[in-house]
Amino acid sequence: MTSDNREELVLRSDQDGIATLTLNRPDQYNALSEEMITALQTRLDEIATDNNIRVVIIAANGRAFCAGHDLKQMRSHDDKAYFEQLFGDCGQLMTSITNLPQPIIARVHGVATAAGCQLVASCDLAIASEKARFAVSGINVGLFCATPSVALARNIGRKKALEMLLTGDFISAQQAEREGLINRAVPADELDQAVDQLAASICAKSSAAIHIGKKMFYKQLEMGIEEAYQLARDNMACNMQFEDCKEGIDAFMEKRKPVWKGC
């Protein structure tokens, strides 16, 4: 581990092809300060080119998962250019999560508010403790959560998204599951097991197929249906040429376990 304080804001541990990134500002409820955003971006950039990593888990130390932006730090500035840079960097971070070749799972053990809720919504998958709660609460301090709304509205329905954005009210983990913000809510003592099982299931698949599939999935969401099917056609035709695909089909027909070559 480097001694650089920025790096220590996000801890990284690797095991069996899974990289766990742990937000590490527990006393500040893992608020996304400028430095925290930079540290998490740095970690993702490292992983993007690491072919040994198959899945990423974003976790957090302390009582909260992430309380959003650091309001104290924000109030120490008053110029528009600063805020444009801050929210632009945050948006780039969330986009990097979408663009990362490897799937990212949010492990949510506590509250996730404002940009913290945005972080959960931006991750490809999310498992939460039944004790976790979610809100986009900027409106409570006179700030509409515009950037979190981008990810939120791409996870849940418009009316529920707007209700959360306009009221700042919390929803439970169970409601977050029903609305589609997370994949499932589990008892707190089963959170690690549930996250590990999901990560292991993905790791058992062809990384080459997962990488091309994740990229296609997000791209087609912004397209009309005809264009989306054209992209899907091209994607599957390309995927069929992968050695992993040929091996997978052969293994299925031969009733044996496939041996993936990966990317």
DRENDO-1510 file (C-alpha; in Angstrom, 1 decimal, always signed):
<recs>
REC; n; res; u; v; w
REC; 1; MET; +0.0; +0.0; +0.0 .
REC; 2; THR; +1.3; +3.4; -0.9 .
REC; 3; SER; +1.8; +6.0; +1.8 .
REC; 4; ASP; +0.0; +8.6; -0.4 .
REC; 5; ASN; -3.0; +9.8; +1.6 .
REC; 6; ARG; -5.1; +10.0; -1.5 .
REC; 7; GLU; -4.5; +6.4; -2.2 .
REC; 8; GLU; -5.4; +5.4; +1.4 .
REC; 9; LEU; -8.8; +6.9; +0.9 .
REC; 10; VAL; -9.6; +3.9; -1.2 .
REC; 11; LEU; -8.1; +0.6; -0.2 .
REC; 12; ARG; -7.6; -2.1; -2.7 .
REC; 13; SER; -7.3; -5.9; -2.0 .
REC; 14; ASP; -7.3; -8.6; -4.7 .
REC; 15; GLN; -8.2; -12.2; -4.3 .
REC; 16; ASP; -9.1; -14.9; -6.9 .
REC; 17; GLY; -9.7; -12.4; -9.7 .
REC; 18; ILE; -11.8; -10.1; -7.6 .
REC; 19; ALA; -10.6; -6.6; -6.7 .
REC; 20; THR; -12.3; -5.0; -3.6 .
REC; 21; LEU; -12.1; -1.3; -3.4 .
REC; 22; THR; -13.0; +0.0; +0.1 .
REC; 23; LEU; -14.0; +3.6; +0.7 .
REC; 24; ASN; -12.0; +4.6; +3.7 .
REC; 25; ARG; -13.2; +7.9; +5.3 .
REC; 26; PRO; -15.3; +6.3; +8.0 .
REC; 27; ASP; -15.3; +9.3; +10.3 .
REC; 28; GLN; -16.8; +11.4; +7.4 .
REC; 29; TYR; -19.3; +8.7; +6.4 .
REC; 30; ASN; -17.1; +8.2; +3.3 .
REC; 31; ALA; -18.2; +11.5; +1.8 .
REC; 32; LEU; -16.9; +12.0; -1.8 .
REC; 33; SER; -14.4; +14.8; -1.3 .
REC; 34; GLU; -12.3; +15.9; -4.2 .
REC; 35; GLU; -9.5; +13.6; -2.9 .
REC; 36; MET; -11.8; +10.6; -2.6 .
REC; 37; ILE; -13.1; +11.1; -6.1 .
REC; 38; THR; -9.5; +11.2; -7.4 .
REC; 39; ALA; -8.5; +8.2; -5.4 .
REC; 40; LEU; -11.4; +6.1; -6.6 .
REC; 41; GLN; -10.8; +7.2; -10.2 .
REC; 42; THR; -7.2; +6.2; -9.9 .
REC; 43; ARG; -8.1; +2.7; -8.6 .
REC; 44; LEU; -10.6; +2.2; -11.5 .
REC; 45; ASP; -8.0; +3.3; -14.0 .
REC; 46; GLU; -5.6; +0.8; -12.6 .
REC; 47; ILE; -8.1; -2.0; -12.8 .
REC; 48; ALA; -9.3; -1.2; -16.3 .
REC; 49; THR; -6.1; -2.5; -17.8 .
REC; 50; ASP; -5.6; -5.4; -15.4 .
REC; 51; ASN; -6.5; -8.6; -17.1 .
REC; 52; ASN; -6.1; -10.5; -13.9 .
REC; 53; ILE; -9.2; -8.8; -12.4 .
REC; 54; ARG; -12.6; -10.3; -13.4 .
REC; 55; VAL; -14.9; -8.5; -11.0 .
REC; 56; VAL; -14.8; -5.4; -8.8 .
REC; 57; ILE; -16.5; -4.9; -5.5 .
REC; 58; ILE; -17.0; -1.4; -4.1 .
REC; 59; ALA; -17.4; -1.6; -0.3 .
REC; 60; ALA; -16.9; +0.9; +2.6 .
REC; 61; ASN; -15.5; +1.1; +6.1 .
REC; 62; GLY; -17.5; +2.6; +9.0 .
REC; 63; ARG; -21.2; +3.1; +9.6 .
REC; 64; ALA; -22.2; +4.5; +6.2 .
REC; 65; PHE; -21.6; +3.3; +2.7 .
REC; 66; CYS; -21.3; +6.8; +1.3 .
REC; 67; ALA; -22.9; +10.1; +2.4 .
REC; 68; GLY; -22.5; +11.9; -1.0 .
REC; 69; HIS; -20.4; +14.9; -1.6 .
REC; 70; ASP; -18.4; +16.5; +1.2 .
REC; 71; LEU; -20.6; +19.5; +2.1 .
REC; 72; LYS; -18.0; +21.1; +4.4 .
REC; 73; GLN; -15.4; +21.1; +1.6 .
REC; 74; MET; -18.0; +22.4; -0.9 .
REC; 75; ARG; -18.9; +25.4; +1.4 .
REC; 76; SER; -15.3; +26.4; +1.6 .
REC; 77; HIS; -15.6; +27.4; -2.1 .
REC; 78; ASP; -17.9; +29.9; -3.8 .
REC; 79; ASP; -16.9; +30.1; -7.5 .
REC; 80; LYS; -18.9; +28.4; -10.2 .
REC; 81; ALA; -15.8; +27.0; -11.9 .
REC; 82; TYR; -14.9; +25.0; -8.9 .
REC; 83; PHE; -18.3; +23.4; -8.7 .
REC; 84; GLU; -18.3; +22.7; -12.5 .
REC; 85; GLN; -15.0; +20.9; -12.0 .
REC; 86; LEU; -16.1; +19.0; -8.9 .
REC; 87; PHE; -19.4; +17.7; -10.5 .
REC; 88; GLY; -17.7; +17.1; -13.8 .
REC; 89; ASP; -15.1; +14.9; -12.1 .
REC; 90; CYS; -17.8; +13.0; -10.2 .
REC; 91; GLY; -19.7; +12.5; -13.5 .
REC; 92; GLN; -16.5; +11.2; -15.1 .
REC; 93; LEU; -16.1; +8.8; -12.2 .
REC; 94; MET; -19.6; +7.4; -12.6 .
REC; 95; THR; -19.1; +7.1; -16.3 .
REC; 96; SER; -15.8; +5.2; -15.7 .
REC; 97; ILE; -17.8; +2.7; -13.7 .
REC; 98; THR; -20.0; +2.1; -16.7 .
REC; 99; ASN; -17.1; +2.0; -19.1 .
REC; 100; LEU; -15.0; -0.3; -17.0 .
REC; 101; PRO; -14.7; -3.7; -18.8 .
REC; 102; GLN; -15.2; -5.7; -15.5 .
REC; 103; PRO; -18.6; -5.8; -13.8 .
REC; 104; ILE; -18.8; -3.8; -10.6 .
REC; 105; ILE; -20.8; -4.8; -7.6 .
REC; 106; ALA; -21.7; -2.3; -4.8 .
REC; 107; ARG; -21.6; -3.9; -1.3 .
REC; 108; VAL; -23.9; -1.6; +0.6 .
REC; 109; HIS; -23.9; -2.1; +4.4 .
REC; 110; GLY; -25.2; +1.3; +5.5 .
REC; 111; VAL; -26.8; +4.5; +4.3 .
REC; 112; ALA; -26.1; +5.7; +0.7 .
REC; 113; THR; -27.2; +9.3; +0.2 .
REC; 114; ALA; -27.0; +11.8; -2.7 .
REC; 115; ALA; -23.8; +11.1; -4.7 .
REC; 116; GLY; -23.5; +7.9; -2.5 .
REC; 117; CYS; -26.8; +6.8; -3.9 .
REC; 118; GLN; -25.6; +7.8; -7.3 .
REC; 119; LEU; -22.6; +5.5; -6.8 .
REC; 120; VAL; -24.8; +2.6; -6.0 .
REC; 121; ALA; -27.0; +3.3; -9.1 .
REC; 122; SER; -23.9; +3.6; -11.3 .
REC; 123; CYS; -22.5; +0.2; -10.3 .
REC; 124; ASP; -23.6; -2.7; -12.6 .
REC; 125; LEU; -25.0; -4.7; -9.7 .
REC; 126; ALA; -25.7; -4.0; -6.0 .
REC; 127; ILE; -26.3; -6.1; -2.9 .
REC; 128; ALA; -27.4; -4.4; +0.2 .
REC; 129; SER; -27.9; -5.2; +3.9 .
REC; 130; GLU; -31.5; -5.1; +5.0 .
REC; 131; LYS; -30.3; -2.3; +7.3 .
REC; 132; ALA; -29.1; -0.1; +4.4 .
REC; 133; ARG; -31.1; +3.0; +3.4 .
REC; 134; PHE; -31.1; +5.2; +0.3 .
REC; 135; ALA; -31.9; +8.8; -0.5 .
REC; 136; VAL; -31.0; +11.6; -2.8 .
REC; 137; SER; -31.3; +14.2; -0.1 .
REC; 138; GLY; -29.7; +17.3; -1.6 .
REC; 139; ILE; -33.1; +19.0; -1.8 .
REC; 140; ASN; -33.1; +19.1; +2.0 .
REC; 141; VAL; -30.3; +21.7; +1.9 .
REC; 142; GLY; -31.6; +23.5; -1.1 .
REC; 143; LEU; -29.7; +21.6; -3.8 .
REC; 144; PHE; -31.5; +19.4; -6.3 .
REC; 145; CYS; -29.5; +16.3; -6.9 .
REC; 146; ALA; -29.1; +16.8; -10.6 .
REC; 147; THR; -26.1; +14.6; -11.2 .
REC; 148; PRO; -27.4; +11.7; -9.0 .
REC; 149; SER; -30.6; +11.9; -11.0 .
REC; 150; VAL; -28.9; +10.8; -14.1 .
REC; 151; ALA; -28.0; +7.4; -12.7 .
REC; 152; LEU; -31.1; +7.1; -10.5 .
REC; 153; ALA; -33.4; +7.6; -13.5 .
REC; 154; ARG; -31.6; +4.9; -15.4 .
REC; 155; ASN; -32.3; +2.4; -12.6 .
REC; 156; ILE; -35.9; +3.1; -11.4 .
REC; 157; GLY; -39.1; +4.5; -12.8 .
REC; 158; ARG; -39.5; +8.2; -13.4 .
REC; 159; LYS; -42.2; +8.9; -10.8 .
REC; 160; LYS; -40.4; +7.1; -8.0 .
REC; 161; ALA; -37.1; +8.8; -9.0 .
REC; 162; LEU; -38.7; +12.2; -9.0 .
REC; 163; GLU; -40.4; +11.5; -5.6 .
REC; 164; MET; -37.0; +10.7; -4.1 .
REC; 165; LEU; -35.4; +13.7; -5.8 .
REC; 166; LEU; -38.2; +16.2; -4.8 .
REC; 167; THR; -38.6; +15.0; -1.2 .
REC; 168; GLY; -35.2; +13.8; -0.2 .
REC; 169; ASP; -36.9; +11.0; +1.7 .
REC; 170; PHE; -35.2; +7.7; +2.5 .
REC; 171; ILE; -36.3; +4.4; +1.1 .
REC; 172; SER; -35.5; +1.0; +2.7 .
REC; 173; ALA; -33.3; -1.6; +1.2 .
REC; 174; GLN; -36.4; -3.7; +0.6 .
REC; 175; GLN; -38.0; -0.9; -1.3 .
REC; 176; ALA; -34.8; -0.3; -3.2 .
REC; 177; GLU; -34.9; -3.9; -4.3 .
REC; 178; ARG; -38.5; -3.6; -5.4 .
REC; 179; GLU; -37.8; -0.4; -7.4 .
REC; 180; GLY; -34.7; -1.9; -9.1 .
REC; 181; LEU; -32.0; +0.3; -7.5 .
REC; 182; ILE; -30.3; -2.8; -6.0 .
REC; 183; ASN; -30.4; -6.5; -7.0 .
REC; 184; ARG; -31.4; -7.7; -3.5 .
REC; 185; ALA; -31.5; -7.0; +0.1 .
REC; 186; VAL; -30.1; -9.6; +2.5 .
REC; 187; PRO; -29.7; -9.9; +6.3 .
REC; 188; ALA; -26.6; -8.0; +7.5 .
REC; 189; ASP; -24.8; -11.2; +8.5 .
REC; 190; GLU; -25.3; -12.7; +5.0 .
REC; 191; LEU; -24.1; -9.6; +3.0 .
REC; 192; ASP; -20.5; -10.8; +2.4 .
REC; 193; GLN; -21.7; -14.3; +1.4 .
REC; 194; ALA; -24.3; -12.9; -1.0 .
REC; 195; VAL; -21.7; -10.5; -2.6 .
REC; 196; ASP; -19.1; -13.3; -2.8 .
REC; 197; GLN; -21.5; -15.7; -4.4 .
REC; 198; LEU; -22.5; -13.2; -7.1 .
REC; 199; ALA; -18.8; -12.3; -7.8 .
REC; 200; ALA; -17.8; -16.0; -8.0 .
REC; 201; SER; -20.6; -16.7; -10.4 .
REC; 202; ILE; -19.4; -14.0; -12.7 .
REC; 203; CYS; -15.8; -15.0; -12.4 .
REC; 204; ALA; -16.7; -18.5; -13.6 .
REC; 205; LYS; -17.8; -17.1; -16.9 .
REC; 206; SER; -15.8; -16.1; -20.0 .
REC; 207; SER; -14.2; -12.6; -19.3 .
REC; 208; ALA; -14.1; -12.0; -23.0 .
REC; 209; ALA; -17.8; -12.5; -23.4 .
REC; 210; ILE; -18.5; -10.4; -20.3 .
REC; 211; HIS; -16.4; -7.5; -21.5 .
REC; 212; ILE; -18.0; -7.3; -24.9 .
REC; 213; GLY; -21.5; -7.9; -23.4 .
REC; 214; LYS; -21.3; -5.1; -20.7 .
REC; 215; LYS; -20.1; -2.6; -23.3 .
REC; 216; MET; -23.0; -3.5; -25.7 .
REC; 217; PHE; -25.6; -3.5; -22.9 .
REC; 218; TYR; -25.0; +0.1; -21.9 .
REC; 219; LYS; -24.6; +1.3; -25.5 .
REC; 220; GLN; -27.9; -0.2; -26.7 .
REC; 221; LEU; -29.8; +1.4; -23.8 .
REC; 222; GLU; -29.4; +4.8; -25.4 .
REC; 223; MET; -30.5; +3.6; -28.9 .
REC; 224; GLY; -33.8; +3.1; -30.7 .
REC; 225; ILE; -35.0; -0.5; -30.9 .
REC; 226; GLU; -33.9; -1.1; -34.5 .
REC; 227; GLU; -30.4; +0.4; -34.0 .
REC; 228; ALA; -30.1; -1.6; -30.8 .
REC; 229; TYR; -30.9; -4.9; -32.5 .
REC; 230; GLN; -28.3; -4.1; -35.2 .
REC; 231; LEU; -25.7; -3.5; -32.5 .
REC; 232; ALA; -26.8; -6.7; -30.8 .
REC; 233; ARG; -26.5; -8.6; -34.1 .
REC; 234; ASP; -23.0; -7.4; -34.7 .
REC; 235; ASN; -22.0; -8.0; -31.1 .
REC; 236; MET; -23.2; -11.7; -31.2 .
REC; 237; ALA; -21.6; -12.3; -34.6 .
REC; 238; CYS; -18.3; -11.0; -33.2 .
REC; 239; ASN; -18.7; -12.9; -30.0 .
REC; 240; MET; -19.2; -16.1; -31.9 .
REC; 241; GLN; -15.7; -15.8; -33.3 .
REC; 242; PHE; -14.1; -15.8; -29.8 .
REC; 243; GLU; -12.2; -18.8; -28.8 .
REC; 244; ASP; -14.0; -18.8; -25.5 .
REC; 245; CYS; -17.4; -19.1; -27.3 .
REC; 246; LYS; -16.2; -22.0; -29.5 .
REC; 247; GLU; -14.8; -23.7; -26.4 .
REC; 248; GLY; -18.0; -23.1; -24.4 .
REC; 249; ILE; -20.2; -24.6; -27.1 .
REC; 250; ASP; -17.9; -27.6; -27.5 .
REC; 251; ALA; -17.8; -28.1; -23.8 .
REC; 252; PHE; -21.6; -28.0; -23.6 .
REC; 253; MET; -22.0; -30.6; -26.3 .
REC; 254; GLU; -19.3; -32.8; -24.8 .
REC; 255; LYS; -20.9; -32.4; -21.3 .
REC; 256; ARG; -17.7; -31.1; -19.7 .
REC; 257; LYS; -16.6; -27.9; -18.0 .
REC; 258; PRO; -15.2; -25.2; -20.3 .
REC; 259; VAL; -11.7; -24.0; -20.0 .
REC; 260; TRP; -11.7; -20.2; -20.7 .
REC; 261; LYS; -8.8; -18.4; -22.3 .
REC; 262; GLY; -10.2; -15.0; -21.5 .
REC; 263; CYS; -9.3; -11.6; -23.0 .
</recs>
